[in-house]
Amino acid sequence: MLKEICIDNGGTLTDVCVFDGADVFAAKTLTTPFDLSQCFFDGLAKAARGLYGEDDVERLLRETATIRYSTTQGTNALVERKGPRLGLVLDAAVPRATLAPDGARAALFDALVGTRCVALDVAGEVGEEAVIAAANVLAEQGVSRILVCCAGPDYVAREQEFVAHYENRFPPHNLGTVPVAVAHETGGDAEVPRRIWTALLNAFLHPPMERFLFNAQKRLRNYRSPAAFRIYRNDGGAAKVAKTIAIRTYSSGPRGGLEAVRATALRRGFGHVIAVDVGGTTSDVSTVAAGAVPAELRGRVEGVATSLELPRIESLGIGGGSIVRVAEGIVHVGPESVGAAPGPACFGLGGTRATITDACVARGLIDPDSFSGIERPLDRARAEAAVANEIGTPLGLATPAAAHLICERWIASLAAGIRAHEPPRRDTVLMAFGGAGPLAICEVAAALGIRRVFVPKLAALFSAYGVRYAHLGQDYELTLAGLAPAAREAVLTAALATAARDLAGEGVAIADCAITARAITGDAAVDVPLEPASWPAAAESIQLRVSAGRPVSDATPGTAAAAAEAATPCGERTVVTRDGSLERIPIYRHAALAPGMRAAGPAVLQSDYFLCHLVAGWRFTVLDGGDLLLEAGDEA
């Protein structure tokens, strides 16, 4: 049986899961922001080492059928506002004020476009002189990419005319030609501002994603890998690089985690789950209720409505690598992150800014010799120096007190973000995953009034694990506004022909796919048959989903754990209290715990890839499959 590889690329660490039948081999490696293909192959090398005892990437790829890849790079780029210098050619009939009418949208528009916006009159045919004039204005402002957005019933033709004139004067093969993109290629949403915002966000994310993904694909070809390389999307599907638009990678990693949460909730019988995925740059909060993944028909990105249906995931600018700073006597956490380079000060790679990770190292919670994803021990002295210089000295605090204050601000910020996303219920289970998810989750739960926390065995790689649930397919949206009823049949026929070509490129016949349709009117969607005559007359657009799904079974059934048994600690860890005194607390190695074992805090639960600080007043129980249930209460 050929293997499957699922990869989740985060801002600080990149996670790899290799599925070989019922076995799962996991690996973590530092993300390399200067070349994301490097950490891609570093992760494969580590996974091969776990499988074969050596870094035989060629053999691993030869024995692999599919590689599915997700990334949070798009999410992180928007959170940190790092991307290309965009220029916008905007239909004069669409005032800029309609795109950015309030503070949040105006701030995002200023960050992505600013003053690099040219109004173009497209009431009639778009003339070449107007195109050249608009392009020159934007070129003088140093743009690296131009986006053209038109309105009206013939907006597609107007955008195509602009491109034809532009490429006639500025051929794409000439050096220095600024690439141009058009809004209609991102989607067929009839609502103009929403369609433009979707295209704008896609244009912002496109260049870095394009460079990396095609580079990774090229390196795979150099290995002569037969594996299909597919990009995991935020709709839960996957497709080839050439058939994936950049904005579909936004929150794709968290979507993988959410699919794993949904499957786990169904298996464990959890009716209401709030999930928090704490990575290096962001913390992603989501909800699963009654086994369903809540989604927004017109999902929001950075508070802006887009044309895409998106899972309800809130990305908070708080992660293990978030920079902590003092401003006007107050400690602030994030949203800026040190990433993997230079990384937290404790990484010893040149970073000097204090982060949450540095605070936990300074407190003694994180063992410098067992931090996952790094081939060298962490530097505790550098962590303590960063905490002292960045927080302790400005506030007049000793280093231990400063480290505790950082953690308190982190916990409070994370709890506030979770509550704003979904107020907890009495039956809520908080599910913690991501590399830093379990670390302070007991204190976060206590702040929220939640008494049960679930930590999956593969918590630190849960998003990569969830990517395996992807279906192969594509979504399409067909604009109906302004079309005569007789023209709808032609629109559907053309869309199905496009879908057939797209799926044929994946090696799948459209006859073997499931095709569903929904009619969109305003903010409402209703399922409709694939018969244009049956579509509502008032429908603004039709969404088609073409998928070739495959059932995925979980190796671990949701059976009860064995009889209760007291867990035996494997040693002790010395942690630093707020006043600087030392406290020794037991360590429990996750790999040495059997189902049914339990113990009470204070303690540290140490896995190969995550750490959980079990505070006083909480206890843990090991469930079947190695998952952990943390509950408020002193009795072990």
N, C-alpha and C positions, 0 to 999 in steps of 0.2 A: 504494500500500500504506500502510495506517495504521500509525502508530508504536506502540511499547510503551515505557512508562516504568517503571523499577524504582528504588525509593528505599529507602535504609537510613539510618534516623535513629539516630545515636549520641549519647553524652553530650556530646561536644565538637563534632563535625562531622557534617553530614548529607550523604550521598553520593547522587548522581543519575546513572543511566545511561539514556540514550535510545537505543533500538534502532530503526534505520531501515534495514530490509533487512539487509545484511551490515555496515553501518556502526554504530559505537557512539560516541555523544557523551557525554562525562562532565563532571560539575560537582561542586564541593564548596562548602559554605557553613557558616558558624558555626551551631551549634544554638542556638535561642532558647528556653531552658527556661521563660521566663515565658509563652510562647505558641508551642507547637510547630508550629502551623499557619503561623507567620511564616517559619520556616526552610524549611518545606515549599514555600512559594511563592517564597521567595528562591532555592531550588535550581532550581525550574522556570524562573525568570527567567534564571539563569545558563546553564542548558541551552539556552534559547531563543536567548540571545546567541551561543552557539557554533554553533547551527544556522542562524540567520537574520541574525546581525550586529546584532540589537537585542533588547530584552527583551520580545518579543511572546508573552507567556504565553497570551493568548487564541488566537492562531493555533496554538501548540503543542498546546493542549488540543483544539482543533477537529480536529487531524490525528492524534489519538491514540485508539486503540481501548481500551487497558487501562492502568490504573495499579496497580502492585502495591507495597505499602508494608510494610516491616518496621521494627522498632524494638528498641533495647536498653534503652529506658526502664524496662521492667519489671525486667530484670536489674539495672540500675543502682540502681533504687529499693530492691530487696531487699539488694543489697550494702551500700548506704549506710543502710538502714533508714529510708527516707523515704517516708511514706505516710499514709493516713487513720488516725484514732483509732477503732479497731474495738472493738465490743462483741460478746461471744459469748454466745448462749443455748444451753446445752449440756444434752443429755439427762442426767438424774440417774443413769441407768444406765451412763454412760460417765465414770468418774472422770478428773479432769484428769491424774492421774499416768499414765494410759495414753497420753495424747497427748504428754506431755513427760517421758519416764522417764529421760532422760540429760542430760548437760551441754549438748550441741549443740542438741537439740530444746527443752530447757527455756529456753535462752537466746533462741532464735528465738521461742518462744511468749511469753516476757516482752516481747520487742521489739514483737511484733505486737498482743498482747492485754493482757499483764500481769494486773492484778487485775480487769479489766473483763469478768468472766465470771460468769454467773448459771446455777445448776443449775435445771432444770425437770423436774418429774415428769410424764412423758407415758405412764405405764403404762395409763391409760385415755384418754378423750377430753380434749383440751386445753381447759381452761376459760378464759373471758374474763378472769376476775379474776387468774388466774395470769399471763396474758399481759401485762396492764396493770402488774402488780407488777414483772415482769421488765423491762419497757420503762422504767418509772420509775427503777429502780435504775441502769440503764445511762445513762439521760438525765442523771441527777445527776452521773455521772462524765464528762460531756461527750463522749460518743461521737458520731461523725459517720456511722456506718453500723453496723447490727446484722445479725449472721449467726446463723441458726437451724440447729442441727444435731441431728437426732434419730436414734435407733437402732431396732432391732427390725424385724420383717418388714413392718410397716405404717408405716415411717418417712416415706414420701412423704406419706401422708394426715395424719400428725401435724404435719409441717411446713406443709402447706397449711392446716390448722386454725389454726395460730398466725398465719399471714398474714391469714386471713379475720378473726379477732378483732382483730388489730392494726389493720388498715385500716378496720375498722368504728369503732374508737375514735379512731384517728389517720389520717384520710383523707390519701392521698398528695398531694392538691392543696392541702392546708393549708400555710401558711408555717410553717417550723420543724419539720415532720415529719421524723424521722430515717428514711432509707431502710432497708428490710429486705430481706435476701437469704436464700435457703434452699439448703442443701447439695445437695439432689437435682437442682437445675438445672445443677450443674457436671458431674455424671457419675453413673453407676449402679454404681460399684464396690461389691461386696458386703462388702469389708473396711472396718469402720467407722472406725477411726482414720485410715486412709489417705484415705478419702472426706472426712472432716472437714478434714484438713490441706489437701487439694486445694481445698476450698471456702474455707478460711481464706486461703490464698495468693491465690486468685482475688479474694476480697473486698478484700484489701489493694491489689491492682493495679488494680481496676476503676475507681474514681472518676477518677483522672487520665487513664487511657486513654480513658474514655468522653467526658470533656470535650473532649479534643483531637480524637479521631477524628470525632466528630459535627460539631465546628466546622470541621474540614478539609473534610468532606463538604458542609457548607453553603456554604463558600466556592467549592467546585467548581461547585455548582449556580448560584451567582451568575454564574459565567462561562458558564453554559449548556453545560457540557462534556458531550459524549456519552460520554466515556470511563467504562468500568466501574471503580469504585474498590474494590479488594479488599485485604484485610489478609493479609499473609503470616504463616503460623503455624509453630510449632516442629515440626510433623509433616510439613513440606514442602508443605503445601497452602495454598490461599488461598480466601477467601470474603468476602462483604460484611461491613461493620461490624456490622450487626444480627445476624449469624449467627456472630460470633466471640466466644468468651469470653476474658477478659483474660489468664488464665494461659497461653493458647495463644500469646500474644505473647512470653512469657518465652524468651529466647535465640533468638528468631525470626531476628534478624540473623545471629548465628553459624550458624544452620542454613542460611541462604542461602549463607554462605561455605563451609560444609561440602559443600553440593551442588556448588558450583563446584570444590572440591577433588576430589570424587569424579569429576566429569567430566574434570578435568585429569589425574588419576592414570590413568584408563583410556586417555586419549588418548596420554599420555606413556609408558605401560608401567611405572609405579611400583607395585611390589607392596606396599610398606608406607610409608605417609606419616603423619608427625605434623605436624599443622597448627597454627600459632599465629597468632591474629588479635589484634594489639595495637592497641587503640583509645585513646581519651582517658581512659576510666575503668577498663576491664577488659581483661584478656588472656584470650581464649577458646582453650582447647586441645582438640583433637579428633584422631581417628585414622581413617584409611581403610585397610583391609587387603583386598587382592584385589578392589578395586573396590566393596566393601560399606561401608555406613555403620553402624557398631556402634550398637545401641540397647538401652535397658533397658526391659523390659516395664512396669515401674513405676518410671519415671524419678525421679530425686532432684532436688529444688530446695533449695539451701542445706543439703544433707545429709539432707533429709527425704524419705521415699518418698511419691510422689503416685500418683494413679490413672492418670496419663497415660504413654503410651509416649513416651520422649524420647530424642533422640540423646545419645550419651555425650560431652557437652561440659562441660569444667570451666572455670568462670569464676573467674579469679583477680583479686583486687582490686588489680591493677597496670596502669597505663596511662600514656600520655604526660602526662596531667594529674594524675596521682596526687601527693598532697601528701607531701613528704619532711620528716621531723622527727627531732629528736634526743631520745631518752628514756634516761636513765641511761647516757649516754655512747655509746649505740648508735644508728646511723642506721636508721630505719624508713621503708619505702616503702608508701604506701596504708594501708587501702583507700579512705580519703576522697579525693575528687577535687575539683578546683576547677571542673570542667565548662567550659562556654563562657563563663559569667558568674559571677564576674569573669574566669575563665580564669587561665592562668599569668601570672606577673608580666610576662613579656616581651610579652604581648598589649597592655599599656598600658590596660587597662579597669578598673583599680583593685585588681587582685590583688596581694598582697604575699607570699603563701606560696610557698616554693620547690617546684618540680616537676621531673620528669625533663626536660621540654621546656626549662625554664630552664637546667638543667645542660648540655644539649647546645648551647644557644645560647651559654652562657658559654664553652664549650670551643671554639667556632668551627666545630663540625660543621654546625650549621644556619645557613644564610645568612639573615639577617633580611629580605632583600629578595625572597626567593623561597619563602616558606612558604605552602603552599596553603590555601585556604579563608578567608583574611583579606585584606581590601582594602587594608591598610596594612602598612608594614614592621614587623617585630618590634623591640622596644626592648631592645638588648643590655645597656645600662647597668642597666635595671631587673632583668633576669635575673641579672646579676652581683651586684647589691645583695641580691636575695632569697637567693641561694646563700650569700653572705657572712653575712648576718644570721641566717638560719635554721640553717645548718650550720657554716659556717666559724668564726664567733665562738664558739659553744658548745663546739666541739672544739679551738679554738686552731689552726685551719688557714687557710692562705692560700686565696683564692677558687679558683684553679686546682686545688689539691689537693682542696678540698671538692667541686668539680664532678665530678672524676674518681671520688671516693669514692661520690657519689650514683649514678653510672652503674654502678660495680662492684656496689653493693648491688642495683640494679635487675636487672642481668644475672644475679646469683647467685639472686635471688628467682624470676625467670622460669624459669631452668634447673631449679631445685628443683621448681617447680610442674609443669613439663613431665615431669620424671622421675617424680614421684609419680603423674601421670596415666597414663603409658605409658612404661616403660623402653625406650630405643632398642635396635634390633637392628642387626646389621652392615649390612643392606641398607636401613636406614631413610633416607628422604629427608625433611628438615625443610622444610616449605613455610611461607613467611612472607608475611603480608599484613596489611591494616589500615594506617592512616596511619603508625603507628610500628613496624610489623612488621619491615620490612627494616633499620631503623636500626642496631641492634647485633646482628643475627642471626648474624654470623660468630662473635662472642664467645660467644653463647649456645650455638651448635652446638659450639664447641670445648669448652665446659664439659660438654657432654653426650657428647662423643666421637663426634659425627656429622660426617661428612666431605663430605656433599653437601647443598646448600640450594637450593631452587627458589623464585624470586621471579616471580610472574606479571606480565605487562605492566601489567595493571590492578590491581596489588596493593592500592593504597590505596582501591579501590572494589570489591573482590572480592566482598564480601557482597551489595552491590547488584546486581552482575553475576549472582550465583548465584540471586537471587530469580526470575529469568526461567525457571528450571526448575520452578516451582510447578505443581502440578495443581489443578484446580478441584474441590472436594469437601468432604465432612464425614465425621467419625468419630462413632460412637454406641456406647454400652455399655449393654447390657440386663441387669439383675439377674435371675438365675434362682433364687437361693437362696430356698427356701420356696415355690416355685411347683410346682403339680402339672403333670405332663407335658402334660396337655390344655391348660393355660393358656399354654404356650410359643408355640403358634401365634398366639394373640391378641397376645402381646407383640411378636412379629416383625412381624405385620401392622401394628400401630400404629407401630412404628419405621420401617417402609418408607413408610408414609403421611407421617410427619414428614419423612423424607428427600426424598420427592417434592415436598413443599411447599417445603422449603429450596432444592432445586436449581431448581425452577420460578422461584423468586425470582431466581436467577442467569441465567435464560433458557435453562436446559438441561432436557430431558426425562429422567426417570430411566431410561427405556428406552435412552437413549444412553450411560448410565454403566456402568462396571464396578463390581460389588458383590462384595466378599469378606467372609468371616466367619471368626472365630477363637473357639474355646472356651477360656475361661480357668479353670484349676483351680490354685489356689495361685499359684506363680510360673511356671507353665508355660502355654504357648499352643500350640494345634494348629489347623491349618486345617480347617474343616468346611464341608459344603455348606449351602445356604440351606434346609435341610429340618429342622425341629425334631425330627422323629423320629430323625434321625441324630446329634443332639447327645449328647455323653456325659452319662450320668445324674448324674455327680458335678460337672459344670461349674457354676461359681459365677456366671459371666456370659458373655455373648457380645459380642464387639466386631465392629461392622460398619464397613466402609470403603466409602464411595460416592464414586467419583472419575470425573471427565471429563478424562482426561489428554490431553496433546498432545506429540508428540515435538519436542525442541529440538535442532537440529544446531549444532555449533560451526563458526564460519567458518574457524578455523585448524586444519588437519589436523596430526597428529603426525609430520611428516616431519623428516628430519635437517637440520641447519643446513648452510649453505654451508661451503666450505673455510676453514680457520683463517686469520685475518688479524689483525695487531696493531691494536688500537684506538688512535686518536689522541686525547689529552686536549684539551679545549677551553680549559683554563686551569688555574689552581692555587687552592687554598684554604689560608688560613693558620689552623692549628689550634693550640691552646694545650696544651702537655704538662703533666704533673702538677707539674713543678717551676717552671712559669710561663714556660718558654722557648717560642719560636715555631717551628713546623715547617710547611713548605709541602708539600702533597701534591696530586697531579693530580686534576682533576675530569673526569669523563666524562658528557656529556649523553646520557641514554637515547634521546632522540629522534634523535640523530645517529648512533646505532650501528646497523649492519646485521648480519643473521644471520651467524654465524661469527666475528665480531670478539671479541677477548679481550684481557685485560690482567691484571696482578698488582697486589696491594696493596703498600703502603698507598695508598688512593685513596678518592675519594668518587664514588658513582654518583648522579647527580641526575636525577630525573624531574620532570614537572610536578606530581605529587602525592605522591611519596615520595622518601626519601633513604636510601641504603645506605652505611654506613661499611665499606669493604673493608679489613680490617686486614692487616698483614704476615703472610705465610704463607698467604694465600688468593688465588684468582684467579677471574675471571668469564669466562663465555662467553655470547654472545648466541645464543639459539635462534630457530628460525622463529617468526614471529608477534610477536617482540619480548620473549619471556620470557627470564629470566636464570637461568643455572645457576652457582652459586657452589661452588667445590671447594677443599678444603684442599690446599695445594701452592704452591710459589713460582714454578713455570714458567708463563709466560704462553702 
